[in-house]
Amino acid sequence: MTSIFTKESDRLFQALLSLKTPEEYRLFFEDLCTVGEIHALAQRFQVAGMLKDKKNYQEIAAATGASSATISRVNRCLRYGSGGYTMALERSNDAD
């Protein structure tokens, strides 16, 4: 099976690590992604936070507009994924 991670994706991750401020991230993502892609990423992260806060699917869908398929996928990643959502949620809460 081919890895989803490549030399090119590693270069992207290194570029992200070079950014220093939220404004730099905004500028980079504005160039990198479409408006829809940015909204989808932000929505998934919001869904992950609400799932960690034990909100149910109906509450999450009403608050975010996410489909049940998106909520289910994020939930699956929280339960069985690599831990990326949990790590990022914890660190973003520490920054508040």
Chimera marker file (.cmm) of the C-alpha trace (Angstrom):
<marker_set name="trace">
<marker id="1" x="0.000" y="0.000" z="0.000" r="1" g="1" b="0" radius="0.5"/>
<marker id="2" x="1.278" y="3.443" z="-0.910" r="1" g="1" b="0" radius="0.5"/>
<marker id="3" x="1.704" y="5.921" z="1.918" r="1" g="1" b="0" radius="0.5"/>
<marker id="4" x="-0.365" y="9.090" z="1.795" r="1" g="1" b="0" radius="0.5"/>
<marker id="5" x="2.779" y="10.920" z="2.861" r="1" g="1" b="0" radius="0.5"/>
<marker id="6" x="5.326" y="11.776" z="0.218" r="1" g="1" b="0" radius="0.5"/>
<marker id="7" x="8.403" y="13.909" z="-0.185" r="1" g="1" b="0" radius="0.5"/>
<marker id="8" x="6.083" y="16.679" z="-1.382" r="1" g="1" b="0" radius="0.5"/>
<marker id="9" x="3.790" y="16.418" z="1.640" r="1" g="1" b="0" radius="0.5"/>
<marker id="10" x="6.839" y="16.490" z="3.928" r="1" g="1" b="0" radius="0.5"/>
<marker id="11" x="7.940" y="19.678" z="2.187" r="1" g="1" b="0" radius="0.5"/>
<marker id="12" x="4.484" y="21.156" z="2.818" r="1" g="1" b="0" radius="0.5"/>
<marker id="13" x="4.723" y="20.230" z="6.515" r="1" g="1" b="0" radius="0.5"/>
<marker id="14" x="8.157" y="21.863" z="6.712" r="1" g="1" b="0" radius="0.5"/>
<marker id="15" x="6.724" y="25.005" z="5.112" r="1" g="1" b="0" radius="0.5"/>
<marker id="16" x="3.964" y="25.059" z="7.735" r="1" g="1" b="0" radius="0.5"/>
<marker id="17" x="6.547" y="24.767" z="10.500" r="1" g="1" b="0" radius="0.5"/>
<marker id="18" x="8.337" y="27.822" z="9.104" r="1" g="1" b="0" radius="0.5"/>
<marker id="19" x="5.283" y="30.052" z="9.612" r="1" g="1" b="0" radius="0.5"/>
<marker id="20" x="5.392" y="32.098" z="12.788" r="1" g="1" b="0" radius="0.5"/>
<marker id="21" x="2.155" y="34.022" z="13.279" r="1" g="1" b="0" radius="0.5"/>
<marker id="22" x="-1.560" y="33.445" z="12.747" r="1" g="1" b="0" radius="0.5"/>
<marker id="23" x="-1.417" y="36.114" z="10.023" r="1" g="1" b="0" radius="0.5"/>
<marker id="24" x="1.303" y="34.176" z="8.175" r="1" g="1" b="0" radius="0.5"/>
<marker id="25" x="-0.879" y="31.049" z="8.364" r="1" g="1" b="0" radius="0.5"/>
<marker id="26" x="-3.872" y="32.990" z="7.038" r="1" g="1" b="0" radius="0.5"/>
<marker id="27" x="-1.856" y="34.308" z="4.090" r="1" g="1" b="0" radius="0.5"/>
<marker id="28" x="-0.450" y="30.868" z="3.282" r="1" g="1" b="0" radius="0.5"/>
<marker id="29" x="-3.803" y="29.083" z="3.513" r="1" g="1" b="0" radius="0.5"/>
<marker id="30" x="-5.503" y="31.809" z="1.483" r="1" g="1" b="0" radius="0.5"/>
<marker id="31" x="-3.071" y="31.045" z="-1.343" r="1" g="1" b="0" radius="0.5"/>
<marker id="32" x="-2.997" y="27.276" z="-0.819" r="1" g="1" b="0" radius="0.5"/>
<marker id="33" x="-6.696" y="26.472" z="-0.397" r="1" g="1" b="0" radius="0.5"/>
<marker id="34" x="-10.021" y="27.510" z="-1.790" r="1" g="1" b="0" radius="0.5"/>
<marker id="35" x="-12.480" y="29.265" z="0.504" r="1" g="1" b="0" radius="0.5"/>
<marker id="36" x="-14.505" y="26.031" z="0.608" r="1" g="1" b="0" radius="0.5"/>
<marker id="37" x="-11.479" y="23.966" z="1.631" r="1" g="1" b="0" radius="0.5"/>
<marker id="38" x="-10.607" y="26.353" z="4.460" r="1" g="1" b="0" radius="0.5"/>
<marker id="39" x="-14.208" y="26.278" z="5.680" r="1" g="1" b="0" radius="0.5"/>
<marker id="40" x="-14.281" y="22.473" z="5.510" r="1" g="1" b="0" radius="0.5"/>
<marker id="41" x="-11.054" y="22.168" z="7.520" r="1" g="1" b="0" radius="0.5"/>
<marker id="42" x="-12.269" y="24.654" z="10.122" r="1" g="1" b="0" radius="0.5"/>
<marker id="43" x="-15.629" y="22.876" z="10.320" r="1" g="1" b="0" radius="0.5"/>
<marker id="44" x="-13.969" y="19.500" z="10.932" r="1" g="1" b="0" radius="0.5"/>
<marker id="45" x="-11.845" y="20.976" z="13.697" r="1" g="1" b="0" radius="0.5"/>
<marker id="46" x="-14.954" y="22.550" z="15.269" r="1" g="1" b="0" radius="0.5"/>
<marker id="47" x="-16.752" y="19.198" z="15.036" r="1" g="1" b="0" radius="0.5"/>
<marker id="48" x="-13.795" y="17.483" z="16.725" r="1" g="1" b="0" radius="0.5"/>
<marker id="49" x="-13.925" y="19.962" z="19.583" r="1" g="1" b="0" radius="0.5"/>
<marker id="50" x="-17.648" y="19.481" z="20.040" r="1" g="1" b="0" radius="0.5"/>
<marker id="51" x="-17.276" y="15.686" z="20.006" r="1" g="1" b="0" radius="0.5"/>
<marker id="52" x="-14.547" y="15.954" z="22.654" r="1" g="1" b="0" radius="0.5"/>
<marker id="53" x="-17.021" y="18.066" z="24.672" r="1" g="1" b="0" radius="0.5"/>
<marker id="54" x="-19.521" y="15.171" z="24.408" r="1" g="1" b="0" radius="0.5"/>
<marker id="55" x="-22.019" y="16.975" z="22.182" r="1" g="1" b="0" radius="0.5"/>
<marker id="56" x="-24.367" y="14.715" z="20.223" r="1" g="1" b="0" radius="0.5"/>
<marker id="57" x="-24.593" y="14.559" z="16.442" r="1" g="1" b="0" radius="0.5"/>
<marker id="58" x="-27.777" y="16.650" z="16.299" r="1" g="1" b="0" radius="0.5"/>
<marker id="59" x="-26.242" y="19.451" z="18.377" r="1" g="1" b="0" radius="0.5"/>
<marker id="60" x="-23.094" y="19.412" z="16.263" r="1" g="1" b="0" radius="0.5"/>
<marker id="61" x="-24.990" y="19.423" z="12.972" r="1" g="1" b="0" radius="0.5"/>
<marker id="62" x="-27.162" y="22.325" z="14.123" r="1" g="1" b="0" radius="0.5"/>
<marker id="63" x="-24.186" y="24.376" z="15.332" r="1" g="1" b="0" radius="0.5"/>
<marker id="64" x="-21.795" y="23.673" z="12.455" r="1" g="1" b="0" radius="0.5"/>
<marker id="65" x="-23.873" y="22.683" z="9.448" r="1" g="1" b="0" radius="0.5"/>
<marker id="66" x="-21.750" y="19.525" z="9.148" r="1" g="1" b="0" radius="0.5"/>
<marker id="67" x="-23.326" y="16.446" z="7.642" r="1" g="1" b="0" radius="0.5"/>
<marker id="68" x="-23.708" y="13.278" z="9.674" r="1" g="1" b="0" radius="0.5"/>
<marker id="69" x="-21.088" y="11.687" z="7.384" r="1" g="1" b="0" radius="0.5"/>
<marker id="70" x="-18.559" y="14.402" z="8.274" r="1" g="1" b="0" radius="0.5"/>
<marker id="71" x="-19.350" y="14.131" z="11.974" r="1" g="1" b="0" radius="0.5"/>
<marker id="72" x="-19.027" y="10.349" z="11.802" r="1" g="1" b="0" radius="0.5"/>
<marker id="73" x="-15.684" y="10.537" z="9.993" r="1" g="1" b="0" radius="0.5"/>
<marker id="74" x="-14.274" y="13.007" z="12.526" r="1" g="1" b="0" radius="0.5"/>
<marker id="75" x="-15.585" y="10.838" z="15.360" r="1" g="1" b="0" radius="0.5"/>
<marker id="76" x="-13.887" y="7.786" z="13.843" r="1" g="1" b="0" radius="0.5"/>
<marker id="77" x="-10.609" y="9.705" z="13.643" r="1" g="1" b="0" radius="0.5"/>
<marker id="78" x="-10.942" y="10.805" z="17.269" r="1" g="1" b="0" radius="0.5"/>
<marker id="79" x="-11.556" y="7.237" z="18.395" r="1" g="1" b="0" radius="0.5"/>
<marker id="80" x="-9.240" y="5.249" z="16.134" r="1" g="1" b="0" radius="0.5"/>
<marker id="81" x="-6.999" y="7.765" z="14.384" r="1" g="1" b="0" radius="0.5"/>
<marker id="82" x="-3.457" y="8.865" z="15.016" r="1" g="1" b="0" radius="0.5"/>
<marker id="83" x="-4.305" y="11.336" z="17.791" r="1" g="1" b="0" radius="0.5"/>
<marker id="84" x="-3.773" y="14.437" z="15.717" r="1" g="1" b="0" radius="0.5"/>
<marker id="85" x="-7.128" y="16.010" z="16.511" r="1" g="1" b="0" radius="0.5"/>
<marker id="86" x="-6.702" y="15.440" z="20.238" r="1" g="1" b="0" radius="0.5"/>
<marker id="87" x="-3.177" y="16.875" z="20.262" r="1" g="1" b="0" radius="0.5"/>
<marker id="88" x="-4.211" y="19.956" z="18.275" r="1" g="1" b="0" radius="0.5"/>
<marker id="89" x="-7.336" y="20.524" z="20.388" r="1" g="1" b="0" radius="0.5"/>
<marker id="90" x="-5.337" y="20.325" z="23.607" r="1" g="1" b="0" radius="0.5"/>
<marker id="91" x="-2.681" y="22.685" z="22.315" r="1" g="1" b="0" radius="0.5"/>
<marker id="92" x="-5.189" y="25.172" z="20.914" r="1" g="1" b="0" radius="0.5"/>
<marker id="93" x="-6.997" y="25.183" z="24.276" r="1" g="1" b="0" radius="0.5"/>
<marker id="94" x="-3.674" y="25.877" z="25.997" r="1" g="1" b="0" radius="0.5"/>
<marker id="95" x="-3.231" y="28.913" z="23.724" r="1" g="1" b="0" radius="0.5"/>
<marker id="96" x="-6.594" y="30.423" z="24.755" r="1" g="1" b="0" radius="0.5"/>
<link id1="1" id2="2" r="1" g="1" b="0" radius="0.2"/>
<link id1="2" id2="3" r="1" g="1" b="0" radius="0.2"/>
<link id1="3" id2="4" r="1" g="1" b="0" radius="0.2"/>
<link id1="4" id2="5" r="1" g="1" b="0" radius="0.2"/>
<link id1="5" id2="6" r="1" g="1" b="0" radius="0.2"/>
<link id1="6" id2="7" r="1" g="1" b="0" radius="0.2"/>
<link id1="7" id2="8" r="1" g="1" b="0" radius="0.2"/>
<link id1="8" id2="9" r="1" g="1" b="0" radius="0.2"/>
<link id1="9" id2="10" r="1" g="1" b="0" radius="0.2"/>
<link id1="10" id2="11" r="1" g="1" b="0" radius="0.2"/>
<link id1="11" id2="12" r="1" g="1" b="0" radius="0.2"/>
<link id1="12" id2="13" r="1" g="1" b="0" radius="0.2"/>
<link id1="13" id2="14" r="1" g="1" b="0" radius="0.2"/>
<link id1="14" id2="15" r="1" g="1" b="0" radius="0.2"/>
<link id1="15" id2="16" r="1" g="1" b="0" radius="0.2"/>
<link id1="16" id2="17" r="1" g="1" b="0" radius="0.2"/>
<link id1="17" id2="18" r="1" g="1" b="0" radius="0.2"/>
<link id1="18" id2="19" r="1" g="1" b="0" radius="0.2"/>
<link id1="19" id2="20" r="1" g="1" b="0" radius="0.2"/>
<link id1="20" id2="21" r="1" g="1" b="0" radius="0.2"/>
<link id1="21" id2="22" r="1" g="1" b="0" radius="0.2"/>
<link id1="22" id2="23" r="1" g="1" b="0" radius="0.2"/>
<link id1="23" id2="24" r="1" g="1" b="0" radius="0.2"/>
<link id1="24" id2="25" r="1" g="1" b="0" radius="0.2"/>
<link id1="25" id2="26" r="1" g="1" b="0" radius="0.2"/>
<link id1="26" id2="27" r="1" g="1" b="0" radius="0.2"/>
<link id1="27" id2="28" r="1" g="1" b="0" radius="0.2"/>
<link id1="28" id2="29" r="1" g="1" b="0" radius="0.2"/>
<link id1="29" id2="30" r="1" g="1" b="0" radius="0.2"/>
<link id1="30" id2="31" r="1" g="1" b="0" radius="0.2"/>
<link id1="31" id2="32" r="1" g="1" b="0" radius="0.2"/>
<link id1="32" id2="33" r="1" g="1" b="0" radius="0.2"/>
<link id1="33" id2="34" r="1" g="1" b="0" radius="0.2"/>
<link id1="34" id2="35" r="1" g="1" b="0" radius="0.2"/>
<link id1="35" id2="36" r="1" g="1" b="0" radius="0.2"/>
<link id1="36" id2="37" r="1" g="1" b="0" radius="0.2"/>
<link id1="37" id2="38" r="1" g="1" b="0" radius="0.2"/>
<link id1="38" id2="39" r="1" g="1" b="0" radius="0.2"/>
<link id1="39" id2="40" r="1" g="1" b="0" radius="0.2"/>
<link id1="40" id2="41" r="1" g="1" b="0" radius="0.2"/>
<link id1="41" id2="42" r="1" g="1" b="0" radius="0.2"/>
<link id1="42" id2="43" r="1" g="1" b="0" radius="0.2"/>
<link id1="43" id2="44" r="1" g="1" b="0" radius="0.2"/>
<link id1="44" id2="45" r="1" g="1" b="0" radius="0.2"/>
<link id1="45" id2="46" r="1" g="1" b="0" radius="0.2"/>
<link id1="46" id2="47" r="1" g="1" b="0" radius="0.2"/>
<link id1="47" id2="48" r="1" g="1" b="0" radius="0.2"/>
<link id1="48" id2="49" r="1" g="1" b="0" radius="0.2"/>
<link id1="49" id2="50" r="1" g="1" b="0" radius="0.2"/>
<link id1="50" id2="51" r="1" g="1" b="0" radius="0.2"/>
<link id1="51" id2="52" r="1" g="1" b="0" radius="0.2"/>
<link id1="52" id2="53" r="1" g="1" b="0" radius="0.2"/>
<link id1="53" id2="54" r="1" g="1" b="0" radius="0.2"/>
<link id1="54" id2="55" r="1" g="1" b="0" radius="0.2"/>
<link id1="55" id2="56" r="1" g="1" b="0" radius="0.2"/>
<link id1="56" id2="57" r="1" g="1" b="0" radius="0.2"/>
<link id1="57" id2="58" r="1" g="1" b="0" radius="0.2"/>
<link id1="58" id2="59" r="1" g="1" b="0" radius="0.2"/>
<link id1="59" id2="60" r="1" g="1" b="0" radius="0.2"/>
<link id1="60" id2="61" r="1" g="1" b="0" radius="0.2"/>
<link id1="61" id2="62" r="1" g="1" b="0" radius="0.2"/>
<link id1="62" id2="63" r="1" g="1" b="0" radius="0.2"/>
<link id1="63" id2="64" r="1" g="1" b="0" radius="0.2"/>
<link id1="64" id2="65" r="1" g="1" b="0" radius="0.2"/>
<link id1="65" id2="66" r="1" g="1" b="0" radius="0.2"/>
<link id1="66" id2="67" r="1" g="1" b="0" radius="0.2"/>
<link id1="67" id2="68" r="1" g="1" b="0" radius="0.2"/>
<link id1="68" id2="69" r="1" g="1" b="0" radius="0.2"/>
<link id1="69" id2="70" r="1" g="1" b="0" radius="0.2"/>
<link id1="70" id2="71" r="1" g="1" b="0" radius="0.2"/>
<link id1="71" id2="72" r="1" g="1" b="0" radius="0.2"/>
<link id1="72" id2="73" r="1" g="1" b="0" radius="0.2"/>
<link id1="73" id2="74" r="1" g="1" b="0" radius="0.2"/>
<link id1="74" id2="75" r="1" g="1" b="0" radius="0.2"/>
<link id1="75" id2="76" r="1" g="1" b="0" radius="0.2"/>
<link id1="76" id2="77" r="1" g="1" b="0" radius="0.2"/>
<link id1="77" id2="78" r="1" g="1" b="0" radius="0.2"/>
<link id1="78" id2="79" r="1" g="1" b="0" radius="0.2"/>
<link id1="79" id2="80" r="1" g="1" b="0" radius="0.2"/>
<link id1="80" id2="81" r="1" g="1" b="0" radius="0.2"/>
<link id1="81" id2="82" r="1" g="1" b="0" radius="0.2"/>
<link id1="82" id2="83" r="1" g="1" b="0" radius="0.2"/>
<link id1="83" id2="84" r="1" g="1" b="0" radius="0.2"/>
<link id1="84" id2="85" r="1" g="1" b="0" radius="0.2"/>
<link id1="85" id2="86" r="1" g="1" b="0" radius="0.2"/>
<link id1="86" id2="87" r="1" g="1" b="0" radius="0.2"/>
<link id1="87" id2="88" r="1" g="1" b="0" radius="0.2"/>
<link id1="88" id2="89" r="1" g="1" b="0" radius="0.2"/>
<link id1="89" id2="90" r="1" g="1" b="0" radius="0.2"/>
<link id1="90" id2="91" r="1" g="1" b="0" radius="0.2"/>
<link id1="91" id2="92" r="1" g="1" b="0" radius="0.2"/>
<link id1="92" id2="93" r="1" g="1" b="0" radius="0.2"/>
<link id1="93" id2="94" r="1" g="1" b="0" radius="0.2"/>
<link id1="94" id2="95" r="1" g="1" b="0" radius="0.2"/>
<link id1="95" id2="96" r="1" g="1" b="0" radius="0.2"/>
</marker_set>
